Amino acid sequence: MREDSYGLPITGASDAAAAAFRLCADRLLAAVGDPLTAADAAIAADPEMPLAHSARAMALLFASQPQAARAAAQHAARLAVGATRRERQHTAIILDVVNARRDAGLEKIRAHVQEFPRDALAINPAAGVFGLIGFSGRRDREAEQLTLLAPLAEHYGDDWWYQHVLGFALLEHDEAARALPLVESAMSRRPDSGHAAHTYVHAMFEADQHERAMAWLEGWAPGYAPDGILYCHLWWHLALFYLHRHEFDKMWQVFDAHCREGQSASLAINLFTDGVSLAWRAIVAGAERPTARLSVLRRLGETSFPRPGIFVDVHRAACLAALDDTQGLAEFRDDLEAALDAGRLAAGDVVLKLLDGFGAFAKERIWGVRERAVEPRCNHLGRRGTRRGTYRRQPRAAKNRERDESGGAAARESALVVRHRNSDRDNNPT
């Protein structure tokens, strides 16, 4: 029987189908190349191979085709009825993932990992900040992710995928000293991986190796092809380094060349939230308001995310505030209140409070912003470090502005929130 890259058997696969499936799985785990073409090649070689259809479902999800992803996952589950127990459970997990059934998917992964700890492709959706745990918004998500991943060390050894996902979990747990050697090892074993590179930049930054991280990313990013799902996000990290230096022209050059819609395989959620985040930080740091860019981002957010979701909604509120669109903010607030009353906001009134904070900060109505809108809510956000530091420190910046009506250097310096632990903590959609 043929095997996957981790030595697990694959039901009914020809040599060609197994090879194409391994390539697809590798691309999904590493964030390199186009996994969909590899999945299609596996299915062409063996149309009855359940894991190929399951991998195709994940590839379609990353290609922003959720309906097709759900159909592929459902077909994989039907094909798996006659396959091994491992494959049945694997396809059931992916079916939950593409249907956004987070709790059900996590329950299956926790059970599955006890029996099949080396099924990396089935475990991967629970890893990373955009994974089922990291993006849950739960207060204990950092410890929860580490609890899932740390016990698997004996099963993976020095495997690059495991080292980078465990490294990121440790970073989220504020253990940079333990994380950095793992991530350095992962990067040496898989130097082309977008996911490993992303974790490596975080690890260096968290270890206070800022200049090293910037120099390394300047050298690495040009070799990462636009068909990598993290293309936009990794260039965004580089733009943040330039923002940190107040090199605004360089910052926008990077953004315009690499982080706009249609330039790469990056997901809309990255294009929108990274763009809004960069624009907001730039404004707070003293740069001219990028009205045209913000207007484009606003349209992208409205067309790509019609349903409420805390992470996107927070950035939509920031975008409207940055555009000084008081009517838009008021209308969005009405929509959020209606969704809250209908029980459709998983995080309760968190976004409403942050919306008020953004609006107050943008208009320099700064009294009580920390107590009323921002500080008590930070820990609810889906990405612990991603934006939380930004929201937490802005009231301090606002108070400095009140003392310095000119909005001079002191205010800008105190408002500059571009530490990567406070700017990202991650962006792996699963």
C-alpha positions as CSV (number, residue, x, y, z in Angstrom):
1,M,0.0,0.0,0.0
2,R,1.2,3.5,-0.8
3,E,2.0,5.9,1.9
4,D,1.9,9.7,2.6
5,S,4.9,11.7,3.6
6,Y,4.5,10.7,7.2
7,G,4.4,7.0,6.5
8,L,0.6,6.6,6.8
9,P,-1.1,4.2,4.3
10,I,-3.2,5.6,1.5
11,T,-6.1,3.5,0.3
12,G,-6.4,2.7,-3.4
13,A,-3.8,5.0,-4.7
14,S,-1.7,4.4,-7.7
15,D,1.9,5.5,-7.7
16,A,1.0,8.6,-9.7
17,A,-1.9,9.5,-7.5
18,A,0.1,9.0,-4.3
19,A,2.9,11.2,-5.6
20,A,0.5,14.0,-6.6
21,F,-1.2,13.7,-3.2
22,R,2.0,14.0,-1.3
23,L,2.9,17.1,-3.4
24,C,-0.5,18.6,-2.6
25,A,-0.1,17.9,1.1
26,D,3.4,19.4,1.1
27,R,2.2,22.6,-0.6
28,L,-0.7,22.9,1.9
29,L,1.6,22.4,4.9
30,A,4.4,24.6,3.6
31,A,2.4,27.4,1.9
32,V,4.3,27.1,-1.4
33,G,3.0,26.7,-4.9
34,D,-0.5,25.8,-6.0
35,P,-1.9,22.8,-4.0
36,L,-5.1,22.7,-6.2
37,T,-3.3,21.6,-9.3
38,A,-1.5,18.9,-7.4
39,A,-4.9,17.7,-5.9
40,D,-6.4,17.7,-9.4
41,A,-3.5,15.6,-10.7
42,A,-4.0,13.0,-7.9
43,I,-7.7,12.8,-8.6
44,A,-7.1,12.4,-12.4
45,A,-4.8,9.5,-11.6
46,D,-7.2,7.9,-9.1
47,P,-10.8,9.4,-9.0
48,E,-11.7,7.2,-6.0
49,M,-9.0,8.3,-3.7
50,P,-10.7,9.9,-0.7
51,L,-7.7,11.8,0.7
52,A,-7.1,13.4,-2.7
53,H,-10.6,14.9,-2.6
54,S,-10.1,15.9,1.0
55,A,-6.9,17.7,0.2
56,R,-8.6,19.3,-2.8
57,A,-11.3,20.7,-0.4
58,M,-8.6,22.4,1.6
59,A,-6.9,23.8,-1.5
60,L,-10.3,25.1,-2.7
61,L,-10.9,26.7,0.7
62,F,-7.5,28.5,0.4
63,A,-8.5,29.5,-3.1
64,S,-11.6,31.3,-1.7
65,Q,-14.0,28.8,-3.2
66,P,-15.9,27.7,-0.1
67,Q,-18.9,26.1,-1.8
68,A,-16.6,24.0,-4.0
69,A,-14.6,23.1,-1.0
70,R,-17.6,21.9,0.9
71,A,-18.7,19.8,-2.1
72,A,-15.2,18.2,-2.4
73,A,-15.1,17.5,1.3
74,Q,-18.5,15.8,1.2
75,H,-17.4,13.7,-1.7
76,A,-14.3,12.7,0.1
77,A,-16.3,11.6,3.1
78,R,-18.5,9.4,0.9
79,L,-15.5,7.8,-0.7
80,A,-13.9,7.2,2.7
81,V,-16.7,4.9,3.8
82,G,-14.8,1.9,2.5
83,A,-11.3,3.2,3.4
84,T,-9.3,2.9,6.6
85,R,-10.4,4.2,10.0
86,R,-7.7,6.9,9.8
87,E,-8.9,8.1,6.4
88,R,-12.5,8.1,7.5
89,Q,-11.6,10.3,10.5
90,H,-9.3,12.5,8.4
91,T,-12.0,13.2,5.8
92,A,-14.6,13.9,8.6
93,I,-12.2,16.4,10.2
94,I,-11.8,18.3,6.9
95,L,-15.5,18.2,6.3
96,D,-16.0,20.0,9.6
97,V,-13.2,22.5,8.8
98,V,-14.5,23.6,5.4
99,N,-18.0,23.9,6.9
100,A,-16.8,26.2,9.7
101,R,-17.8,23.7,12.4
102,R,-15.0,24.7,14.7
103,D,-16.0,22.9,17.9
104,A,-16.9,19.7,16.1
105,G,-13.7,19.7,14.1
106,L,-11.6,20.3,17.2
107,E,-13.2,17.5,19.1
108,K,-12.4,15.1,16.2
109,I,-8.8,16.4,15.9
110,R,-8.2,15.8,19.6
111,A,-9.5,12.3,19.4
112,H,-7.7,11.6,16.1
113,V,-4.3,12.8,17.3
114,Q,-4.4,10.2,20.1
115,E,-4.7,7.4,17.6
116,F,-2.9,8.9,14.6
117,P,-0.4,11.5,15.9
118,R,1.5,11.7,12.6
119,D,-1.5,12.7,10.5
120,A,-0.1,16.2,10.0
121,L,-2.6,17.2,7.3
122,A,-5.5,16.5,9.6
123,I,-3.9,18.2,12.6
124,N,-2.8,21.3,10.7
125,P,-6.2,23.1,10.7
126,A,-5.9,23.3,14.5
127,A,-2.4,24.9,14.4
128,G,-1.5,28.5,13.8
129,V,-3.2,31.7,14.8
130,F,-5.8,31.4,12.1
131,G,-6.5,27.8,13.0
132,L,-9.5,26.4,14.8
133,I,-7.9,27.2,18.2
134,G,-5.9,30.3,17.5
135,F,-8.8,32.1,15.7
136,S,-11.4,31.0,18.3
137,G,-11.2,34.1,20.4
138,R,-11.1,32.1,23.6
139,R,-9.1,33.5,26.4
140,D,-7.1,30.3,27.0
141,R,-6.4,29.6,23.3
142,E,-2.6,29.9,23.6
143,A,-2.4,27.2,26.4
144,E,-5.0,25.1,24.5
145,Q,-2.9,25.0,21.3
146,L,0.3,24.2,23.2
147,T,-1.5,21.4,25.0
148,L,-2.5,19.9,21.7
149,L,0.8,20.1,20.0
150,A,3.5,19.7,22.7
151,P,2.8,16.0,23.4
152,L,3.5,15.1,19.8
153,A,7.2,15.8,20.0
154,E,8.1,12.1,20.3
155,H,6.3,11.3,17.1
156,Y,7.9,14.0,14.9
157,G,11.4,14.4,16.1
158,D,13.1,17.1,14.0
159,D,10.4,17.3,11.3
160,W,10.2,20.8,10.0
161,W,6.4,21.1,10.0
162,Y,6.1,20.1,13.6
163,Q,9.0,22.3,14.7
164,H,7.4,25.4,13.1
165,V,3.9,24.8,14.4
166,L,5.2,24.0,17.9
167,G,7.4,27.1,17.7
168,F,4.5,29.3,16.9
169,A,2.5,27.8,19.7
170,L,5.4,28.6,22.1
171,L,5.6,32.2,20.7
172,E,1.9,32.6,21.5
173,H,2.7,31.4,25.0
174,D,5.4,34.0,25.4
175,E,8.2,31.5,25.2
176,A,10.4,33.0,22.5
177,A,13.6,31.5,23.9
178,R,12.3,28.0,23.5
179,A,10.7,28.8,20.2
180,L,13.6,30.3,18.3
181,P,15.9,27.3,18.1
182,L,13.0,25.1,16.9
183,V,12.0,27.6,14.2
184,E,15.6,28.1,13.1
185,S,15.8,24.3,12.7
186,A,12.5,24.2,10.7
187,M,13.7,27.0,8.4
188,S,17.0,25.2,7.7
189,R,15.2,22.1,6.8
190,R,12.5,23.8,4.7
191,P,13.9,27.2,3.6
192,D,11.2,27.8,0.9
193,S,8.2,27.4,3.3
194,G,6.1,30.4,3.6
195,H,4.7,29.2,6.9
196,A,8.1,28.4,8.4
197,A,9.4,31.8,7.2
198,H,6.5,33.6,8.8
199,T,7.1,31.8,12.1
200,Y,10.8,32.6,11.8
201,V,10.2,36.3,11.5
202,H,7.9,36.3,14.5
203,A,10.5,34.3,16.5
204,M,13.3,36.7,15.7
205,F,11.2,39.7,16.5
206,E,10.0,38.2,19.8
207,A,13.6,37.5,20.7
208,D,14.3,41.2,20.2
209,Q,16.4,40.5,17.1
210,H,14.5,43.2,15.1
211,E,17.3,44.2,12.7
212,R,18.2,40.6,12.0
213,A,14.6,39.8,11.2
214,M,14.2,42.8,8.9
215,A,17.4,42.0,7.0
216,W,16.6,38.4,6.7
217,L,13.1,39.1,5.3
218,E,14.5,41.6,2.8
219,G,16.6,38.9,1.4
220,W,14.1,36.1,1.6
221,A,10.8,37.6,0.4
222,P,11.8,38.3,-3.2
223,G,12.2,34.6,-3.7
224,Y,8.7,33.7,-2.5
225,A,6.4,33.3,-5.5
226,P,3.0,35.0,-5.6
227,D,1.2,31.7,-5.7
228,G,2.2,31.2,-2.1
229,I,-0.8,31.9,0.2
230,L,1.3,34.0,2.6
231,Y,2.7,36.3,-0.2
232,C,0.9,39.4,0.9
233,H,1.3,38.8,4.6
234,L,5.0,38.3,4.5
235,W,5.6,41.4,2.5
236,W,3.3,43.2,4.9
237,H,5.7,42.2,7.7
238,L,8.4,43.9,5.8
239,A,6.3,47.0,5.4
240,L,5.8,47.0,9.2
241,F,9.6,47.2,9.6
242,Y,9.7,50.3,7.4
243,L,6.8,51.7,9.3
244,H,8.8,51.2,12.5
245,R,11.5,53.3,11.0
246,H,9.0,56.0,9.8
247,E,10.1,55.2,6.2
248,F,6.6,55.7,4.9
249,D,7.6,55.9,1.2
250,K,9.3,52.5,1.4
251,M,6.3,51.1,3.4
252,W,3.8,52.1,0.7
253,Q,6.0,50.9,-2.1
254,V,6.0,47.4,-0.6
255,F,2.3,47.5,0.0
256,D,1.5,48.7,-3.5
257,A,3.8,46.2,-5.2
258,H,2.8,43.1,-3.2
259,C,-0.3,43.5,-1.0
260,R,-3.1,44.6,-3.3
261,E,-6.0,42.4,-4.6
262,G,-5.1,40.4,-7.7
263,Q,-1.4,40.4,-7.2
264,S,-1.1,37.0,-5.5
265,A,-2.9,33.9,-4.2
266,S,-3.3,35.6,-0.8
267,L,-6.7,35.3,0.9
268,A,-9.1,38.3,0.9
269,I,-9.0,38.3,4.7
270,N,-5.2,38.9,4.6
271,L,-5.5,41.6,1.9
272,F,-8.2,43.4,3.8
273,T,-7.0,43.2,7.4
274,D,-3.3,43.6,6.7
275,G,-4.1,46.7,4.5
276,V,-6.3,48.3,7.0
277,S,-4.0,47.6,9.9
278,L,-1.0,49.1,8.0
279,A,-3.0,52.2,7.1
280,W,-4.3,52.7,10.6
281,R,-0.8,52.3,12.1
282,A,0.7,54.7,9.6
283,I,-1.9,57.4,10.5
284,V,-1.2,56.9,14.2
285,A,2.5,57.1,13.5
286,G,2.1,60.5,11.8
287,A,1.9,59.6,8.1
288,E,-0.6,61.2,5.7
289,R,-3.9,59.5,5.6
290,P,-4.0,57.1,2.6
291,T,-7.6,57.9,1.6
292,A,-7.5,56.2,-1.8
293,R,-6.0,53.0,-0.5
294,L,-8.5,52.9,2.4
295,S,-11.4,53.4,0.0
296,V,-10.2,50.4,-2.1
297,L,-9.9,48.3,1.1
298,R,-13.3,49.4,2.3
299,R,-14.9,48.1,-0.9
300,L,-12.9,44.8,-0.6
301,G,-14.1,44.3,2.9
302,E,-17.7,45.0,2.0
303,T,-17.8,42.7,-1.0
304,S,-15.7,39.8,0.5
305,F,-17.3,39.6,4.0
306,P,-21.0,40.2,4.1
307,R,-21.5,38.2,7.3
308,P,-20.3,39.3,10.8
309,G,-17.0,38.1,12.1
310,I,-15.0,39.6,14.9
311,F,-11.7,39.9,13.2
312,V,-12.9,41.4,9.9
313,D,-15.5,43.6,11.7
314,V,-12.8,45.2,13.9
315,H,-10.8,46.1,10.8
316,R,-13.9,47.3,9.0
317,A,-14.6,49.7,12.0
318,A,-11.0,50.9,11.9
319,C,-11.2,51.5,8.1
320,L,-14.4,53.6,8.5
321,A,-12.9,55.5,11.3
322,A,-9.7,56.2,9.4
323,L,-11.8,57.5,6.5
324,D,-13.6,59.7,8.9
325,D,-16.9,58.2,7.7
326,T,-19.1,59.0,10.6
327,Q,-22.3,57.9,8.7
328,G,-20.7,54.6,7.7
329,L,-19.7,54.0,11.3
330,A,-23.2,54.7,12.6
331,E,-24.7,52.4,10.0
332,F,-22.2,49.7,10.7
333,R,-22.9,50.1,14.4
334,D,-26.7,49.6,13.7
335,D,-25.9,46.5,11.8
336,L,-23.7,45.1,14.6
337,E,-26.4,45.9,17.2
338,A,-29.0,44.0,15.1
339,A,-26.6,41.1,14.8
340,L,-26.0,41.2,18.6
341,D,-29.7,41.2,19.3
342,A,-30.1,38.2,17.0
343,G,-27.3,36.3,18.8
344,R,-25.0,36.3,15.7
345,L,-22.0,37.9,17.3
346,A,-19.8,35.2,18.9
347,A,-17.8,37.8,20.9
348,G,-20.8,39.7,22.1
349,D,-20.4,43.5,22.1
350,V,-16.6,43.5,21.7
351,V,-16.6,44.9,18.2
352,L,-19.2,47.6,19.2
353,K,-16.9,48.8,22.0
354,L,-13.8,48.8,19.7
355,L,-15.8,50.7,17.0
356,D,-16.6,53.4,19.6
357,G,-12.9,53.5,20.5
358,F,-11.8,53.8,16.9
359,G,-14.3,56.6,16.3
360,A,-13.3,58.5,19.4
361,F,-9.6,58.2,18.7
362,A,-10.0,59.2,15.1
363,K,-11.8,62.4,16.2
364,E,-9.6,63.0,19.2
365,R,-12.5,62.6,21.5
366,I,-10.1,61.0,23.8
367,W,-11.6,61.1,27.3
368,G,-12.3,57.7,28.8
369,V,-11.3,55.8,25.7
370,R,-9.2,53.3,27.6
371,E,-11.7,52.6,30.3
372,R,-14.8,52.8,28.1
373,A,-13.9,51.1,24.9
374,V,-10.6,49.5,24.6
375,E,-8.5,48.1,27.5
376,P,-11.1,45.7,28.9
377,R,-11.8,44.2,25.5
378,C,-8.3,43.5,24.2
379,N,-8.1,39.9,25.4
380,H,-11.2,38.9,23.5
381,L,-9.6,39.4,20.1
382,G,-9.0,36.5,17.8
383,R,-5.3,37.1,17.4
384,R,-3.7,37.6,20.7
385,G,-0.8,39.8,19.6
386,T,-1.9,40.7,16.1
387,R,-3.9,43.8,16.8
388,R,-4.3,43.7,20.6
389,G,-1.3,45.8,21.3
390,T,-2.5,48.4,18.8
391,Y,-5.8,48.8,20.5
392,R,-4.3,48.8,23.9
393,R,-1.7,51.5,23.3
394,Q,-3.8,53.9,21.2
395,P,-5.5,55.5,24.3
396,R,-2.1,56.4,25.6
397,A,-1.2,58.0,22.3
398,A,-4.5,59.9,22.4
399,K,-3.7,61.3,25.8
400,N,-0.3,62.4,24.6
401,R,-2.0,64.2,21.7
402,E,-4.2,66.0,24.2
403,R,-1.1,67.3,25.9
404,D,0.5,68.1,22.5
405,E,-2.1,69.7,20.3
406,S,0.3,69.8,17.4
407,G,0.3,66.0,17.2
408,G,4.1,66.2,17.2
409,A,6.9,63.6,17.6
410,A,6.2,62.7,21.2
411,A,2.6,61.7,20.4
412,R,3.6,59.9,17.3
413,E,6.3,57.9,19.0
414,S,4.1,56.8,21.8
415,A,1.4,55.8,19.3
416,L,3.7,53.8,17.1
417,V,2.6,50.2,17.6
418,V,4.4,48.1,15.1
419,R,5.9,45.3,17.2
420,H,5.1,42.2,15.3
421,R,3.8,40.5,18.4
422,N,1.4,43.4,18.6
423,S,0.9,43.5,14.9
424,D,0.2,40.0,13.9
425,R,0.7,36.8,15.8
426,D,0.1,35.1,12.9
427,N,-1.7,34.6,9.7
428,N,-2.2,31.0,8.8
429,P,-5.8,30.7,7.8
430,T,-5.8,27.3,9.2
